[in-house]
Amino acid sequence: MTEKFQESSPTLKLRFLKLITYSACFLSLIALSAIILVIVVNRKIQPVHSWIENSHMESFGEFLAGLIIEQKVNLQIKESNSPLSDEEKKAFTEILSKYKNNKKGFKFSDLEARDKRFIIAHPHLKPIRAGKYLILTNSNSEDIYKFGGILDDLYVNFIDEMIGADFKGNGRSRPHICYLKNRSEYLKVSKEANKHFHDTLGFFSPVKNCIYLFSRKDSLEGLEVEEKFAEALEQGSKKYQGQDLDLFLDTLELNKSRYLSKLDEETICTLRHEGAHQLSYMLGLHSLRGFEKRWLTEGIAQYFETVTPGQTRPAKREMLRKFLREGKLHDWQTLINSDDTTFKAQASKHRQLAYSQSWLLVRFLMKKYRPEFFKFIKSTREKGALDSPLKDIDILCNILGSSINKLSAELNLEIENL
């Protein structure tokens, strides 16, 4: 019996090794298939993507892509909070020495590792504390100290408006702001911070939990205003005398202040917009998986651009009315389902229109279908691997108990009534 068992042992081991090998090959094949599926779904590689479009395969591929993105972002966030290296400690100590003798200077006592890395990454920018925010800037404007209060007010408005959306707060660390004195400085810093950056008025990085923006007044727009009024001053000084000149100068100064104040208001509008993005991620309204379409994320951010959320903005109203009259609005179904033909359109005016339509759509849903809209936000954020492969427009219409034709008609009527 012992001899027979000894003879059979190698055979059993061989079978066991074969089983492990075949299992490993099978699992590797599944993993490879999953990776290929993710690539096909993300890049819409034809003709393969058309074969699986609107199927459970596409839905599963989107879910896998979301998981990969989430894990990547979480790893980057974890890495930013890891202890400083000796080289980083040395760099931070050098920066600290610039401020330690300034009694009114910045307090470094309670900074986390990611806060210190933020300062190390921009050694030429001055650190400022405004409320719970850490701000780095090269602007000398005192208005920066108002940012904390503005964003605190935004937080209150955001909670009041979105409380029914079932927040999933992720306990993120101290929020950051990088505020540059002009557009040129902003472009330089932003391109270093985000390799996919494109020219904007501001942006929010979920990984860095940082808002990037710049002063409109101190950029080209502000310089053009200064030049325009300097020219008007020169012409007026030649044309008027005495009391007429005094009246002219008073009027000119008031108009100049009004234009510059408008640029400041636009900067604050950008701050609120990016601040709303920041809150959406910090409070878990949006996932880190990227399931949300741009109409949803940008529509919510624009909704909070004004002190009174959703307040009508003349520029958006005029653009929407003009394109509605001309029959050139983005198709509502396309806007809701796809970022490619709307927000990624080559023509700037088409991208601006996509933003304006998204603002109107979110404003309309918040006004008329708020509970249903919150249900849609939650369903998008918590999309599962085996969920029905429906497009956003179908999911939204199902939740609203409506149809795309009815919803489109309601939205067009909303534009007319702005």
Residue pairs with C-beta under 8 A, 6 or more apart in sequence:
34 64
37 52
37 57
37 60
37 61
37 64
38 61
38 64
38 65
38 68
39 45
40 48
40 49
40 52
40 61
41 49
41 52
41 58
41 61
41 62
41 65
42 61
42 65
49 58
52 58
52 61
54 389
54 391
55 389
56 386
56 389
58 389
59 385
59 387
59 388
59 389
60 385
60 386
62 291
62 383
63 383
63 384
63 385
63 387
64 385
65 290
66 287
66 289
66 290
66 291
66 383
67 289
69 288
69 289
69 290
70 287
70 288
70 289
73 206
73 207
73 288
74 288
76 207
77 172
77 207
77 209
80 113
80 114
80 117
80 207
80 208
81 112
81 113
81 114
81 173
82 113
83 113
84 92
84 113
84 116
84 117
88 116
88 117
88 120
91 120
91 123
92 116
92 119
92 120
94 123
95 119
95 120
95 123
96 108
99 105
99 106
99 108
99 127
106 126
106 127
106 128
106 129
107 129
111 119
111 134
112 173
112 174
114 173
114 174
115 134
115 173
115 174
115 176
118 134
118 136
118 176
118 208
118 210
119 125
119 127
119 136
122 136
122 178
122 189
124 138
125 136
125 137
125 138
125 178
126 136
126 137
126 138
127 134
127 135
127 136
128 134
128 135
128 136
128 137
128 144
128 145
129 135
129 148
130 144
130 145
130 146
130 147
130 148
130 149
130 177
131 147
131 148
131 149
131 151
131 152
132 148
132 152
132 174
132 175
133 147
133 148
133 151
133 174
133 175
133 176
133 177
134 174
134 175
134 176
134 177
135 144
135 147
135 176
135 177
135 178
135 179
136 176
136 177
136 178
136 179
137 144
137 178
137 179
137 180
137 181
138 180
138 181
138 185
139 179
139 180
139 181
139 215
139 218
140 181
141 181
141 215
141 218
143 264
144 179
147 177
147 179
147 271
150 268
150 271
150 272
150 275
151 271
151 272
151 275
153 307
154 272
154 275
154 276
154 279
154 304
155 279
157 304
157 309
158 276
158 279
158 283
158 304
161 303
161 304
161 309
161 366
162 283
162 285
162 300
162 374
164 370
164 371
164 374
165 285
165 374
165 377
165 378
166 374
166 378
167 283
167 284
167 285
168 283
168 284
168 285
168 381
169 282
169 283
169 284
170 281
170 282
170 284
172 209
172 281
172 282
173 209
174 209
175 209
175 210
175 211
175 278
175 282
176 208
176 209
176 210
176 211
177 210
177 211
177 212
177 213
178 189
178 193
178 210
178 211
178 212
178 213
179 213
179 214
179 215
180 186
180 189
180 212
180 213
180 214
180 215
181 214
181 215
181 218
182 214
182 215
182 218
182 219
182 220
183 214
183 219
183 220
184 219
185 214
186 212
186 213
186 214
187 199
189 212
190 197
190 203
190 212
191 197
193 205
193 208
193 210
193 212
194 203
194 205
197 203
201 213
201 214
201 216
201 266
201 270
202 211
202 212
202 213
202 214
202 270
202 271
202 273
202 274
203 211
203 212
203 274
204 210
204 211
204 212
204 274
204 277
204 278
204 281
205 212
206 281
206 288
209 278
209 281
209 282
211 271
211 274
211 275
211 277
211 278
212 274
213 267
213 270
213 271
213 274
214 267
215 222
215 267
216 222
216 263
216 264
216 266
216 267
216 270
217 260
217 263
217 264
217 267
221 263
222 260
222 263
225 256
225 259
225 260
225 263
229 252
229 255
229 256
229 259
232 252
233 249
233 252
236 245
236 248
236 249
236 252
237 245
239 248
240 247
240 248
269 305
269 306
272 304
272 305
272 306
273 301
273 302
273 304
273 305
274 301
275 304
276 300
276 301
276 303
276 304
276 305
277 297
277 301
279 285
280 286
280 297
280 300
280 301
281 288
284 381
285 300
285 377
285 381
286 292
286 297
286 381
287 380
287 381
287 382
289 383
291 380
291 381
291 383
292 380
292 381
293 336
293 337
293 338
293 339
293 392
294 339
294 342
294 343
294 354
294 358
295 335
295 336
295 342
295 343
295 354
295 357
295 358
295 361
295 362
296 358
296 362
296 377
296 380
298 343
298 354
298 355
298 358
298 359
299 358
299 359
299 361
299 362
299 363
300 362
302 355
302 358
302 359
302 362
303 309
303 310
303 359
303 362
303 363
303 366
305 313
306 313
309 366
310 362
310 363
310 366
310 367
312 418
313 359
316 356
316 359
316 360
317 418
319 352
319 353
319 356
320 329
320 353
320 356
320 357
320 360
320 415
320 418
321 415
321 416
321 418
323 329
323 353
324 412
324 415
324 416
329 353
329 357
329 412
330 341
330 342
330 350
330 353
330 354
330 357
332 357
332 361
332 393
332 404
332 407
332 408
332 411
333 393
333 404
333 408
334 341
334 342
335 342
335 354
335 357
335 358
335 361
336 361
336 391
336 392
336 393
336 396
337 391
337 392
337 393
342 350
342 351
342 354
342 357
343 351
343 354
343 355
344 351
345 351
345 354
360 411
360 414
360 415
360 418
361 411
362 373
363 414
364 410
364 411
364 414
365 372
365 373
366 373
368 410
369 400
372 399
372 400
372 401
375 399
376 395
376 396
376 399
379 395
379 399
380 392
380 395
390 398
393 404
396 407
397 403
397 404
397 407
400 407
402 410
